[in-house]
């Protein structure tokens, strides 16, 4: 986790506090015919900001040394940008970070589920039906209990 | 700034990061016949959260050793709570805090204006028309340029 300019480097606890306000641990299960079960589990960590604060997203990217800053969406409030991290290797570093600099709000529960799902994925549990079901039910506990297409899909009714 | 339980105490930079996400430096100018000019300048610092995270607002209050946690509003999303600080003495401590643990987003600009207005108030500038006008124009620069009743009011057209 290097920074080009030590003076510009964000404080670790600042990032933890900012994430408690603005961060999101998100996991989707998407249809993907290339996967053996036909579904892909896609975990990601995101921090979304109005484009006027893109510079702080770049500072966060600079702190971690990975991830991307890109357009989140455009709407009538203007353009929103996001710092986004995908991929097991980098997400494991994100998990290490928040274990060292813990979240303080109820977002910590989402983080704990996120961590649990990533551990299951590391053990390959998303590659069998029973494991994927478990992961889907865990995801439903996160982010205000969304309805997953995976769980609604007739393909999963066995 | 004492805490009852050292282990429970929030990290200062965490508070700074959380404020960049969730905090608000707010100044209103309200009609008040008790004031010599008929208007009262009311600066306050707020952090609003869903009631499920009231505990973190109490931790913030505990960190500072002043301020109040109370209902912000009720709506169809449930009840929202706020940590709120009013009063020159405590707001000066809030300013000292954010000078030591700086904000990183564009909210820093709001903070700088907030600081400028409080300095003017300390110098009594809000007690004369010219000073109050200056303060009103500064407030318009904050929080997405709200229209102030004070500036719209016919009473202020001199």
Interface residues (C-beta under 8 A of the other chain):
Chain A: X10 X11 X12 X13 X14 X15 X16 X17 X18 X19 X20 X21 X22 X49 X52 X53 X56 X59 X101 X104 X105 X106
Chain B: X10 X11 X12 X13 X14 X15 X16 X17 X18 X19 X20 X21 X22 X49 X52 X53 X56 X59 X101 X104 X105 X106
